[in-house]
Amino acid sequence: MPERDDFTWNIMIAGYANSRKITNAHKLFDETPMKSSITWSSQFPDTVHGYAIKTQFDANVFVMTGLVGMYAQCRWVDEAKYLFKMMSHDKNHVTWTAMITGYSRNQDQLGAIECFRDMRVEGIEANQYTFPSVLAACGEIMAFWFAVQVHGCIVKGGFVANVFVESVLVEMYA
């Protein structure tokens, strides 16, 4: 078998994990010559979540936000959504942004838009990291009128000069 570098091992493990072939991912991880906690945690979010519960860090808003983001990045959106809903009153703008981004990156544009709307209803302000995800979702499904409202939030919040927000605005309107 040809020599594999660390990146190749990680990609292969991620492929199995994202396809929910956890047994294959575990087996390949065991064969990996250079193991790291980053490789493990990014490929097996359920294991990291279990550890957070076992060590009682599951009550920490920062840990839970990280878990929401990790589940969403691993395409385990249902798990991310479940944790997000379980957090009830502890959510901050980072938590909301993690969920909006998770929806958007996993082709659930309506979920991203609804989550943004709910965030605003809760009185949580968006930031330069929130706007690109919700605008990308608007552009994907051509939700022009909602995008115009988001643009108003951008102007009101003073994010017009932010290069990331500007770029997504241009892309969305195009």
Secondary structure, DSSP 4 states (H G I P E B T S, - for coil): -----HHHHHHHHHHHHHTT-HHHHHHHHHH-SS--HHHHHHH-HHHHHHHHHHTT-TT-HHHHHHHHHHHHHTT-HHHHHHHHHHTTT---HHHHHHHHHHHHHTT-HHHHHHHHHHHHHTTPPP-TTHHHHHHHHHHHHT-HHHHHHHHHHHHHHT-TT-HHHHHHHHHHH-
